[in-house]
Each structure stands twice: as C-alpha cells, then as structure tokens.
Amino acid sequence: MKVLAVGGGGREHAAVEALYRSGSELYCVMKNANPGIIARSKKHLLCDEKDVNRVVAFAKENGVELAFVGPEAPLEVGIVDALEKEGIKCASPTKDAARIETSKQFMRQLVRDHGIDGNLSFASFDNADDTEAYLRTLDHEIVVKPVGLTGGKGVKVQGEHLHSFEETMEYVHEIFDGNIGGAGVIIEEKAVGEEFTQMVFVDGRNIIPMPLVQDHKRAYDGDVGPNTGGMGSYTDADHLLPFVTEGDREDALRIVQSIVDALAEEGCPYRGVMYGQFMLTVNGPKIIEINARFGDPEAMNVLTVLRSNFEDICMRMATGTLGDGVEFAKAATVCKYVVPKGYGVKSESGHEISVDEEAIRGCGAIAYYANVDMKDGKLVTGTSRSIGVVGEGPSIEEAERNCEAALKHVKCDAIFVRHDIGTRELVQRRVDHMSALRNA
C-alpha cells in the first residue's frame, strides 16, 4: 500500500521503519533530510510539514491511500482534515480531536466536564495580572504551563525549576511577553509521585495499549538541569514498569478510554495514537498531559518491539476497525538520545556526526535518526536531539548495557548523552521513591 508519513524526527523514523517492515511503499514529507527516513522512501519531499497544500498535493500526485502524521504541529493546522477531504484515510487525529494536545485548557475542561478520574485542579488565564492574583490565593505548589504547543519544553514546576513566588511570576511574564505557546497560561496543581507513559492505538471508540514507558525530561544525569523534549526512556519485558502495578495500569487505561469516549460524545472522534502521560501518586494515576501522537522518544521503545503489522494497525485505526491482536515482543528496551552540546539551553548545531548502523545492530541495538540534516554530502547535527539509540534485551539491565555499547558507534565532537537512563541505580531510585510515598 502507498503510505504517506509526515515528519522527520526520531519518532517518525521509528514509525517509518515499522511501516517499511510491514511492506508499505513510503512517500515521506519532512523539513530536514533525515537519512533513515529517506533510505526507506520511494519518494520524499523536503518542505515545512505545516504546509498543508504542498503535503496534500504530494500525497495526491503519488496516489497515496493512507497517511500517518508524526508531529503535533501539522495536526494543529488541520493536515488530517485536508487529507481526508481528498479521500486519503488517516491514522492520525483531526484538528478538533488533536485539541486534546494542542490546548491544555481544552483537555483539562474536557476531563472535568465529563467527570473523568485523574484530573488535577487547574485555572487558565490570558493575562499576567489575573494569573498573579490567582497564585496569591494558593497554599500548595503548582506547575506553570503555556496553554499551547511548546515542543515538550514549556513546563516549569515549583520546587524544581521555580523556587520562589518571584521566579514563578518571572516565568508567567516570559510566557505572555514572548507569546510562548500562543494562547495564555495554565496553572495546575503539582502532583507528587513517579511519571509514566501509557500510549494506545485508537480507532474512534476502541483502544489497544502499548507497553508502559518512562521518559526522562531533565538534561543531565541525576535528574538535574533544564527540561528537554526527552533525553531517553525505557520499557520492561513485562510491558509494565518496576514501580507500576497491573492495577495502576488498568486505572490509567480506564482514564484514556474515558477521554476517547468523551471526544466521541463531543463530536470529534479520535483516531490514531494517543499518548497519556501520568503521575503515579498515592491516590492513583493523575493526568499530566494527553498528546495526540506517539511520544518522542517513547515511540522508539515501543515500535522497536512491535511484532504486528504496523500498516495494518494504521489502516484499522483510520477505518474504525481496530479489534485486538496487537503483539509486542516480551523484551525490555532502553533508549538514550545523542544530543548536541548545549541542548536544553542553547544548542550548537552544524557539527558533522557519523553513525555505524551495522556495528550498532551488532550490539543488540538500533539507531533512529532525528534532528540531523545532510549538508554538502555530510550528516550534521541540528539544534534538537540528533540520534536515538535503543538497546533491546531480556531485562532493562541488559538492554541498557546494549544501548551503552552501541553509543560508542555514534561519533561527533559536540554531543552529549544522559548515561544514567535505564541503569539499575536510577530505576531502583524510582522504585524506592514510590515505595516511600506509599508507606508514608
């Protein structure tokens, strides 16, 4: 089948690899020349992924039958609506359904209005004065977020990033003065616990879960440094996480199913991948955010161990016929992102980078290209994450060892890696933290 894939990051490379394994004939659109995606493409187009007219024209001229959109920005401008208008089936949500991610205010209100479990107290504002007045009424720690899209980097938490009322207001003013996220500020109750990601396939009514993943947002070893789009992530062989019980997971899935039901009731049925990020608290899972696509890097973990035909899954999502029977290998994965020096603050870009894919495979791992580009015949780094390296193994510990061995085969003078992701010490710290909260 002729399949359109939109996006040029690591998440999209992982999706393209899964589609290629399924036998898809791929037509890919991306803003950067991702060599992994290009290698799998019958034909590709380099352009702004939000240029709806060019993307639709490319799909039509190549007789595309099915589309998969990776990033959130094209969803926000209605790329799925435009493709479907031309008769192209889409395994991604419409503009209205994607509001579950593109407007944090919409998501919180939907969950509140439909009485769905797991919500946090919140308030949204369109100016700094009203935000300040509200903050002065609170007696608990909060999280400050721009209402709109920020590429996963807009969240700041009191006690972690914001250490005084003055710092909180400085960030509020920064959001409004810089028009960050484009639509205002949302103030949310701070949830205490351990974060986990539950992604699901959705066909408008039904969901099928993927293995649980834990992402790591902070830039440096030891959970310190600025927030990033995600430095790496891991899954366990049993598809749970060492600090998450089966009951916790069932609670999270009930919340996701309720959100899917609510969107259908609101007249914007959701089709595609849905990403639920939760904080596991002593009172069960609380919703941190809902995204309208795969997580990045989490997509690389789950798609590496997907054994079912991904093209078939996409078509079933697009046509409302998901059913069941999606299979994932009983293997653990650890993903660590190779990122440009300065990432999280001010990235250095344009440095030549080399990847020995064969040697990486020999280590029991796989490399996914992300924010890299081809310049004068050389592969160079961009300003965001460069290469995702995913180690696979029968346990998290062995997957982490394979990942570390593979990382030696990515070479560049201006990169760094957060090496503690997936290590026994860091995973145990997560387990001990959750245990201490429960015991208290």
N, C-alpha and C positions, 0 to 999 in steps of 0.2 A: 504494500500500500504506500502511496505517496503521502508523506507526513511533513508538515511544517513545524519546525522547532524555532522558537524565538528566544534569544538571549545568548550571551557569550561568556558567562561566568562558570565557576566550578560546578555549581548546582546544575546548570544547563548541560555542561559536558557529561556529567553523570547520567542525566536523562537521555542525552543523545546516544551514549554508549548502550544504555538499556534498550532503546528503540532499535539500534543497529543490531544488537543481539537477537531482537525479535524479527529481524528481516525487513525492517522498514526501509523504503527509499527516501532519503532525507533531503529536505530543502531547508536550509538554515539561514536565519537572519540574526545578525549581531553587530554591535557597534565597534568591536575590536576583533582583530584577526586571530581568533582562538585556534591554534593549530590542531588540537584534539578534535574539535567540532568540524573543522574544515576537512580533516582526514576522513571523516565518516559521511561527508555530504556529497550527494550527487551534484548539487549546485548550491552556492551560497551568495548572500548579498550582505555587503557591509553598509549599514546605514543606522540612523537613530532608530532604536527599537520602538519609540513612541510615534514614529512617522507612519500613522495608520494607513494612509493612502498608498505609500510605497510598499508596505508589507502586504497589504491585500492584493495589490497589482501583481507582486511577485508570486503570491500563492496561486492566483488565478491563471497566470501565464504558464505555470508549471503543472496545472491540473491537480493541485493538492486536494486530498479528500478529508484529511484530519489534521488538526492543529493542536500543538501543546505550547503554552506560553510559560516561560520560566520566571521572569522577574515581575515584581509588582507594578512598576511604573507603567508599562503598556496596558496592564489591566485597568489602571485608574483612568486612562484616556479612552477606554471603550474598544480596545482592539478586538476582543472576542465578539462584541455586538456587531462590529463591521464585518468580520469574517463569516459569522453565522448568517448575516443578511445576504451574503453571496453563496449560501448553501454549503459552506465548509463547516463540518462538525468540529466542535472544540472541547477538549478535555481540560478546560480552564473556565473560571467563572466570568460572568458578565460584569459590566461596570457596576451595576446596582448590587450584585451579590458580593463583589470584591470590596464593598464598603466595610465589610467585617474587618478588613485590614486598613484600608485607606483612610478611614475615620475612626479613631479610637473612641470618640464620643458616640458614634452610631453603634459600635459594638457594645459599649457599656449600657447604653439605653435599651438596646435590644434584649440583652440578658436580664436587665431589671424589669422591663415591661412584660416579659414572658415568664417571670418568676423562676429563672434558671439558677440552679445552685452554683456556687463558686465565685460569685461576683464579689468585688471589693467596693467599699464606699468610694465615691468619686464626685467631682464637680468640675465643670469646664467653663472657661472664660475667654472673652475676646478682647480683654484689656488688662494691663498690669495693675491698675488701681483696685479693681474688683477682686483680682487674684490675691493681692496683699491683704485686703480686708478679710477675705475668707481664711487665709492662712493664719491670721491673728486669732481666729476663733478655735483653732485646733489644739488638742493636747496630746497628739500622737505623731509619730514620724510618718512622712509621706514620700511619694515618688512624683517627680515632675516630668511630664512628657509633652512634647508638641503634639497637637491633635492629629496632624497629617504624617505623611511618609518622611522618614529621615534615614533610611538605609540601615536601620538597626542601631544607630549610634546616638539617638536623641534622648535617651532615658538617663535621668540622674536621680540618685537615691540619697535621702537624708541619712547621715551616719556613715555613708560610704564615699559619696562624691561631694555632698553638701554638708558642711559641718557647723553651720550657723544660720540664723534667720537671714542675715545679710547676704550670705552666699546663695541661699535659695532665691532671694529676690534678684540678685545679680543675674542668675540664670533665667528667671522669668523675663526680665527686661531684655536679655540677649535673644530669647525666642521671639519676642514681639518686635524688637528693633531690627533683627535680621530676617524676619518673616520665615523662621525655621519651621518647616512642616506646613506652613501656609495657611493655617486655619485657627490658630489660638493655642491655648494651654489647657491640659487636663491634669488635675491634681488627684492622685489616687492614694488610698490607704497603703501603707507599707506592709507587705506580707513577709513573715519570717519563716524560713524553712529551707528546703532544697528544691531547686528548679529541675524540671524535666520536660521533655517534649514528646507529645503524642500526636503523630501525623496519621491521617486517614485518607483513603480514597473515598470519594463521594460521587453519587450519581443523581443527586437531587433529592433523594429520600433515604437511601441506604448508605452505610459506611462500612469500610473494611479497615481494620487497624494495621499499622506498620509497627516494627519493633520500637520500643522506647529508646530515646536518645538523651544524653545530657551534653549540652553545649557549654562553652567557656568563653564568656564575653571579655573578661579583663585581659589586658595585653600581655602581662608578664607572669612568669612562674610565681606560684604562691597566691594567686588571685589578687594581684595588685596592678596598678597602672590604669590608664584610661579605658573606657568602654570601647569595644570594637564591634564589627559585624559578626564576630565569632572567630576565635583562634583555633578551635578544634572541638572534637566531640567523640563520644564513644557509645557503643551498644554492647549488650551482653548476649551470650549464646542462647539464653532462655527467653530473650526478647523483652525481659523486664529490666530493672536496674537494681543494683545491690541494696538500695535503700527504699525501693518501691515494692509494695506487696501487690498481689493479684487483685485484692480488694481496692487498693488505691487506684490501680489502673482501670478497674471497672467503673469507679466513680468518675474518673476523667472521661472515659468513653461515653458515659451517660450525659455528661455536660456537653460534649461535642455533638452527640446525636440530638440533644435538645436544641442546640444552636442551628443545626441543619433543619430541624422541624420548624423552628421559628422563622428562618429565612423563607422557607416554602410558604408559610402562612402569610408572610409579608408580601408575597407575590414576586419574589426574586429567588427562585430555587437555585441551589448551589451545586455546581458540577465541577469536579476537578479535585486537586489535592488540597486538603485543609490542614493547617498546622496549628495545634493547640499547645501553647507554652503555659505550663502550670508551676505554681509554687506548692510543693507538698508541705502542708502545715500540720500542726497537731489536730486541727479541725478538718483535715482532708485537703484535697487539691483546690487551690484558688486560681482563678484565671489571671494570668499576667498579660497575655495578648493572644489574639487569634489572627493568623496570617492566611492569605488567600493563595498559597503556593507552598512548595517544598521549602524547608529551612535550608540555609546555607551556612554551615557545612553539613547539616544533618542529612540532606539528600544523598550525599556521597556515601554515608554509612549504610543507609537502608537500601539504596539502589545497587550497591556492591553485592549485597547478599540476596537480592531479589532473584528468585528462580522462575517465576511465572513470566509469561509473555507480556511485556510492558505495553506493546502496541495494542494488544487485545484488551488490557485493563483500561487504557485510554479511550478506546472506542466504546467500551461498556460504560465508562463514566459519562462520555458525551451523549450516549443514547439512552441513559436511564435504565440500563440492564446489568448492573454490577454483579448481582448474585453473590457468590462466595468463591472460595478455592484459590485465593492468592497465597503463594508459597514463598517463604523466606528460608534461607539456609540456617541451620542451627549453629551459627558461628558468631563470634564476637568481632567487633571492628573498633579500631582507633584511628581517627583522622586528626592530623596535625597540619595546620596551614603554614606554608612558607610565605612570609610577608616581607614587603620592602622595608628597609631600615627607616625608622621614624614613623611607621604605621601607627595610627591611633592619635598622633599629634600632627606631624607634617611629614608625609611620606617622600622619600627620594624615589624618583622614577627614571626610566630610560636606561637602566643597567642591564647588560647582557646576562642572560640566565640559560643554563643548559640542564637538560633532563635526560637521563639514561633510562628510558622506559623499560628496556629489556632487563637491565640489572635490577630495577625496582620490582618487576614481576618475579624475578628470581629470589627476592627476599620475602615473598608471600604478601606483596602489596601491589597497589595500583596508584598511578598518578593521574589527577584530573587538573587540566589547565584552567586557570581562572582569569584574573585581570592581567593578562600578558598580551603582547602585540608583536607583529612582525615589522621591523624597520630595517630597510636596506639588507634584507635577507637574513637578519638576525632576530632571535627571540629576545625581547626586552621586557622588563618589569613596568607595570603601570603604577598608579598611586594607591591601589587597593590590593587585596590579597592575591598572591601570584599562583601558587601551586598547592593543591590539596593532596596530601599523601595519606592513603588509607591502608593500614595493615589489617590483615584478617587472620583469625586463629581460633582454636577451640576455647580459649579463655581471653578475658580482657588483657591479662598479663602477657600472654603470648602474642596477641595482636599488637600490643604496644611495642614489644621487642621487635616485631617485624617492621612496624612503622619506623622505628628509630634506625634500623639497619638500612631501610630504603631511603631515608632522608639524606644519607651520605652521598647519594647519586643525583642530588639536585645541587648545582653549584652556581654561586653568584657572590660577588664581593660585597653586596649591600643588602643582605637579607637577615632575618632572624626567625626563630621558631619558639613557641612556648612548649618546652620539652616535658613539663610535668603532667600533661594531659594523658589520662589513662594509666598512670603509674599506680602501683599498689598503694603508695603512701597517700596520694591525693584521693583516690577512691575510698580508702578507709576513713579519711578525714570526713568525707561526705556521710558515710555510714555512721560514724561516731557522733557527728553533729545532729543527725536526725534522731538517733537513739537518745541523745541527751535531751532534746526537746520533748520527746515523747515521755521520757521518765520524769521530767520536771512537771 
